[in-house]
Amino acid sequence: MLLPEERRQIYPYFYDELESKLRSLESLGKTQDKYGDFLTPLVESCLPEEVLVAWERSRNHQTESEGSRSLEQLMNFLRQEVKGEEMVLLARTGLTLHQNPRKRIIMQHR
């Protein structure tokens, strides 16, 4: 799933901040077992609509495994989404950086 350009820049920051806050809670002895049930809907409410729809789709296709927590699944999903967006961005910018400048001009005029 590709996000609009302005959201692509915010999305990795959002994920990093969220993971940092969750680690801080864990360092204080607050485990996901204790707060995961009420934090999951809060995190979901902060997601862009496109991401939330993709999250719901992925949840419908996952099989519930023992011991898996919804917040943990959401964080895994977000991590994969951020990696995917970064790979797409890298592929796009990597191709334009290594293109011959002359070819780039020709491609722009087409």
C-alpha positions, 0 to 999 in steps of 0.5 A, a space after each residue: 500500500 502506498 501512502 500520499 507523499 506527505 504521509 510517507 514522511 510522517 509514517 516512519 516517525 510515527 512508528 519510531 515514536 510509538 515503539 519508543 513509548 512502548 519500550 519506555 512503558 516496558 522499562 517501567 514494568 508496564 508490559 503489553 499484557 497489562 496495557 495492550 488491550 486499551 492501547 491498541 484501539 488508541 493506536 488504530 485511531 491515529 492511523 491514516 485511513 489507508 493504513 487502517 484498512 490494510 491493517 483490518 485486511 491483514 487481520 482478517 487473513 491472519 490465523 490467531 496463534 496462541 499467545 499473540 497479542 493484538 498490539 504486538 500484531 499491530 506493531 509487527 504490521 506497522 514495522 512491515 509497512 514502514 519497511 515496505 514504504 522505505 523499499 519503494 522509496 529507495 527503489 524509486 530514488 535509486 533508479 533516478 540517481 543512477 540514470 544518465 542525466 541525458 536519458 532523464 531529460 528524454 524521459 521527461 519530455 515523453 
